[in-house]
């Protein structure tokens, strides 16, 4: 990424736009490509599936961070979100389609929110970007479903009496929590699930649970029986220093 973009000799112009996810309006600045892509000015750069847009976290110092969208076709760059405090930072950037991405806004040590970014192109020299913060997000992200580009697989805890359940739902991340109904609920997983692995079509292949003793249990999806999901354990790890990360099944 750095080598390919660093060879350009043109300049990127950072235009100011207003975004709902950040209370502070960005200011215009002129940056060369070499300056923008120096190791100390950007991180977490991700390229969209079409290869023409880059989303990255950029910063001038440790107190000032931006989420920046770069249009490689027009060689322009737009700061769309700026942190409001030095404690706030951004991460988890990922594209879910050619024009839609998301990131996590870590407001402080106790609060974070999902932010959806939709790119609509450039009109009359100005960027058209929708920045949609998902407030009070009641779920965790399982898979952003890049093949779909519109939906997420998410998980959410539900308590019935004294029993805690963890369900997987298929939702539109820009919609509200009322989407989580029996119709969008796909399956139940172990309430102690810490990690999930899906295939390229969003099918859940594996989960990892962790018990009270810190033992990690890796389980493969085995289908459904009597309206219950079957999980077959294939590996157990007691050593906390051991790392195990399946890459394919």
Backbone torsions as a table, in degrees:
resi	resn	phi	psi	omega
1	UNK	NA	-51.1	-176.0
2	UNK	-67.1	-40.2	-178.3
3	UNK	-66.9	-43.2	-177.0
4	UNK	-65.7	-41.9	-177.7
5	UNK	-82.8	-27.5	-177.9
6	UNK	-68.6	-18.3	-178.0
7	UNK	-79.6	-12.1	178.0
8	UNK	-71.0	143.4	-178.8
9	UNK	-106.3	3.1	179.4
10	UNK	-82.6	175.2	177.8
11	UNK	-109.6	151.1	172.8
12	UNK	-104.6	134.1	178.1
13	UNK	-103.2	124.5	179.3
14	UNK	-92.8	107.8	-179.8
15	UNK	-88.6	147.5	179.4
16	UNK	-88.2	132.3	171.3
17	UNK	-136.6	161.0	-179.5
18	UNK	-97.4	134.3	-179.6
19	UNK	-128.7	140.6	-177.9
20	UNK	-67.4	-25.5	-175.1
21	UNK	-74.8	-17.7	-178.7
22	UNK	-125.3	129.6	-177.0
23	UNK	-74.0	-15.3	-177.1
24	UNK	-102.5	132.1	178.7
25	UNK	-78.7	138.7	-179.3
26	UNK	-79.2	163.3	179.6
27	UNK	-117.6	152.1	-177.8
28	UNK	-72.7	146.9	177.6
29	UNK	-154.6	153.8	178.8
30	UNK	-109.2	120.4	-177.5
31	UNK	-126.0	138.9	170.2
32	UNK	-78.2	159.2	178.5
33	UNK	-61.6	-39.0	-179.6
34	UNK	-63.3	-40.5	178.5
35	UNK	-66.6	-43.2	-175.6
36	UNK	-64.3	-37.4	-174.3
37	UNK	-101.1	18.8	170.2
38	UNK	-66.5	150.1	-176.3
39	UNK	-59.9	-23.8	-175.5
40	UNK	-97.4	10.5	-179.6
41	UNK	-123.0	-8.2	178.9
42	UNK	-151.3	159.3	175.5
43	UNK	-155.1	167.4	173.9
44	UNK	55.0	37.3	179.0
45	UNK	-72.1	130.8	178.7
46	UNK	-128.6	137.2	-177.3
47	UNK	-97.8	136.8	-179.9
48	UNK	-73.1	165.3	-176.4
49	UNK	-58.7	-29.3	179.9
50	UNK	-83.4	-8.8	177.6
51	UNK	75.2	18.1	-178.2
52	UNK	-117.2	-5.3	179.5
53	UNK	-130.0	141.1	176.4
54	UNK	-124.9	132.7	173.1
55	UNK	-112.3	132.6	-176.0
56	UNK	-151.1	161.5	170.2
57	UNK	-95.8	123.5	177.4
58	UNK	-120.6	159.3	-177.8
59	UNK	-161.0	153.3	177.6
60	UNK	-97.5	-29.5	174.9
61	UNK	-157.8	-178.0	-174.2
62	UNK	-68.6	-13.4	-178.4
63	UNK	-97.4	-16.5	-173.9
64	UNK	-123.6	111.5	179.7
65	UNK	-119.5	151.7	177.5
66	UNK	-136.1	151.4	162.6
67	UNK	-99.5	121.3	-172.3
68	UNK	-116.9	134.1	176.6
69	UNK	-107.7	126.6	-176.9
70	UNK	-115.4	123.1	177.1
71	UNK	-95.6	107.6	-175.7
72	UNK	-74.5	-23.0	179.2
73	UNK	-68.9	-42.6	-178.7
74	UNK	-99.0	-3.0	179.0
75	UNK	57.2	45.4	177.0
76	UNK	-126.9	156.9	-176.1
77	UNK	-134.5	137.9	-175.8
78	UNK	-128.9	123.6	172.1
79	UNK	-79.5	116.0	-175.0
80	UNK	-102.2	-22.6	-179.8
81	UNK	-143.4	140.2	176.8
82	UNK	-126.1	140.2	178.9
83	UNK	-68.5	145.3	-177.2
84	UNK	-90.0	-26.8	179.4
85	UNK	-135.1	164.7	179.9
86	UNK	-70.2	-19.7	178.3
87	UNK	-77.8	-25.0	-176.9
88	UNK	-77.8	136.4	175.7
89	UNK	-148.5	169.7	-173.4
90	UNK	-122.2	149.0	179.5
91	UNK	-165.6	-176.2	177.0
92	UNK	64.5	31.8	-177.5
93	UNK	-68.6	135.6	178.6
94	UNK	-161.0	140.9	174.6
95	UNK	-88.0	142.8	174.1
96	UNK	-115.3	-8.1	173.4
97	UNK	-162.2	-177.1	-178.0
98	UNK	-64.9	-25.6	-176.0
99	UNK	-125.9	6.8	-177.3
100	UNK	-131.3	131.7	179.2
101	UNK	-137.5	174.3	173.7
102	UNK	-146.0	160.5	171.4
103	UNK	-148.6	169.1	178.6
104	UNK	-106.8	128.2	177.0
105	UNK	-97.4	105.0	178.6
106	UNK	-86.7	94.0	-173.6
107	UNK	-66.8	-42.9	175.3
108	UNK	-157.7	-168.7	-176.3
109	UNK	-67.8	-16.2	-173.5
110	UNK	-117.3	-8.4	-172.7
111	UNK	-136.5	132.4	173.4
112	UNK	-145.6	161.9	178.9
113	UNK	-146.4	153.5	176.6
114	UNK	-84.5	140.2	178.3
115	UNK	-127.6	124.0	178.5
116	UNK	-95.0	135.5	178.0
117	UNK	-118.8	122.7	177.9
118	UNK	-117.6	125.7	-178.6
119	UNK	-97.9	126.1	-179.0
120	UNK	-112.3	4.3	178.7
121	UNK	98.5	-170.2	-179.1
122	UNK	-116.6	130.6	179.4
123	UNK	-130.1	125.9	-178.5
124	UNK	54.5	38.2	176.7
125	UNK	78.7	3.7	-178.3
126	UNK	-117.1	140.9	179.9
127	UNK	-74.8	142.0	174.7
128	UNK	-111.8	103.5	-175.8
129	UNK	-131.6	131.3	172.3
130	UNK	-99.9	126.7	177.9
131	UNK	-116.5	113.3	-171.1
132	UNK	-118.1	100.9	176.4
133	UNK	-76.8	134.1	178.4
134	UNK	-98.0	98.9	-176.6
135	UNK	-79.2	149.0	176.8
136	UNK	51.2	45.2	-178.8
137	UNK	-61.4	117.4	-175.2
138	UNK	-93.0	20.2	-173.5
139	UNK	-145.4	167.4	173.2
140	UNK	-110.0	152.5	-177.7
141	UNK	-85.7	126.7	176.0
142	UNK	-97.5	-47.6	-178.8
143	UNK	-158.0	127.3	179.1
144	UNK	-79.6	0.7	174.3
145	UNK	50.1	68.7	-180.0
146	UNK	-61.0	-30.0	179.8
147	UNK	-67.0	-28.2	-178.2
148	UNK	-87.4	-49.7	178.6
149	UNK	80.4	-0.7	-177.1
150	UNK	-128.7	-23.8	-172.7
151	UNK	-123.3	157.9	173.8
152	UNK	-117.7	147.9	160.8
153	UNK	-90.4	125.7	-177.7
154	UNK	-131.8	162.4	175.5
155	UNK	-121.9	151.6	-177.6
156	UNK	-150.3	136.0	177.6
157	UNK	-82.5	140.2	174.8
158	UNK	-132.8	137.2	-179.0
159	UNK	-111.4	125.2	173.3
160	UNK	-115.7	108.4	-176.0
161	UNK	64.8	-119.3	178.5
162	UNK	-103.2	9.2	-176.0
163	UNK	-107.7	131.9	-179.9
164	UNK	-102.7	130.7	-179.0
165	UNK	-122.7	148.7	176.7
166	UNK	-121.4	118.5	-176.2
167	UNK	-115.1	151.8	174.4
168	UNK	-102.1	131.8	-179.5
169	UNK	-124.4	157.1	172.6
170	UNK	-111.9	113.4	-173.9
171	UNK	-136.9	164.9	167.9
172	UNK	-88.3	117.4	-174.6
173	UNK	-64.2	-17.6	179.2
174	UNK	-86.7	-6.7	177.6
175	UNK	-86.7	179.8	-177.9
176	UNK	-94.0	176.9	-178.7
177	UNK	-66.0	-13.8	179.4
178	UNK	-67.2	-10.8	176.4
179	UNK	-68.2	-22.0	-174.7
180	UNK	-80.3	89.5	-177.4
181	UNK	-127.6	-180.0	177.4
182	UNK	-61.4	-29.9	-178.1
183	UNK	-71.9	-32.2	-178.7
184	UNK	-96.3	-7.5	180.0
185	UNK	-78.9	124.8	-175.6
186	UNK	-94.9	-43.9	-177.1
187	UNK	-166.1	167.5	173.5
188	UNK	-106.2	139.9	175.1
189	UNK	-121.4	168.4	179.5
190	UNK	-56.1	133.5	-177.4
191	UNK	-63.7	-16.6	179.5
192	UNK	-98.6	18.6	-179.2
193	UNK	-66.6	128.6	177.8
194	UNK	-110.6	-18.4	-173.6
195	UNK	-150.2	142.3	176.7
196	UNK	-131.4	153.0	176.6
197	UNK	-131.1	126.8	179.4
198	UNK	-117.9	160.3	176.1
199	UNK	-88.1	-175.0	-173.8
200	UNK	-67.6	-14.6	178.2
201	UNK	-102.2	7.2	177.9
202	UNK	86.6	7.7	178.5
203	UNK	-78.1	130.6	-178.4
204	UNK	-72.7	121.6	-177.3
205	UNK	-101.8	-36.5	-170.0
206	UNK	-152.8	150.1	170.7
207	UNK	-130.2	157.8	173.2
208	UNK	-124.9	125.0	177.4
209	UNK	-112.3	160.5	178.8
210	UNK	-134.8	125.1	-177.4
211	UNK	-87.3	-179.0	-175.8
212	UNK	-64.8	-23.0	178.1
213	UNK	-87.2	1.7	179.2
214	UNK	84.1	7.2	179.4
215	UNK	-78.3	131.4	-180.0
216	UNK	-95.7	131.9	-178.3
217	UNK	-117.7	121.9	179.7
218	UNK	-101.8	125.9	-173.0
219	UNK	-130.9	136.6	178.2
220	UNK	-95.8	146.7	177.9
221	UNK	-69.2	131.0	-177.0
222	UNK	-121.9	18.1	178.3
223	UNK	95.9	-164.9	-177.6
224	UNK	-122.3	145.3	176.1
225	UNK	-149.5	125.2	-179.2
226	UNK	54.0	42.8	177.9
227	UNK	65.0	20.7	177.3
228	UNK	-125.1	143.4	179.6
229	UNK	-80.8	134.6	-180.0
230	UNK	-99.7	127.6	176.9
231	UNK	-122.6	129.6	-178.9
232	UNK	-110.8	118.2	-179.2
233	UNK	-72.4	131.5	179.5
234	UNK	-122.3	-8.2	177.6
235	UNK	-157.6	143.3	178.1
236	UNK	-134.4	132.7	-177.5
237	UNK	-124.6	123.6	177.8
238	UNK	-98.0	-30.9	-178.3
239	UNK	-74.7	117.8	-178.1
240	UNK	-68.6	-18.1	-179.9
241	UNK	-85.9	-14.2	-178.1
242	UNK	-77.3	139.4	-179.7
243	UNK	-115.2	131.6	178.0
244	UNK	-139.1	120.4	-176.7
245	UNK	-138.2	97.7	179.2
246	UNK	-62.7	140.9	179.1
247	UNK	-111.8	-16.4	-179.8
248	UNK	-166.5	157.6	175.3
249	UNK	-127.3	NA	NA
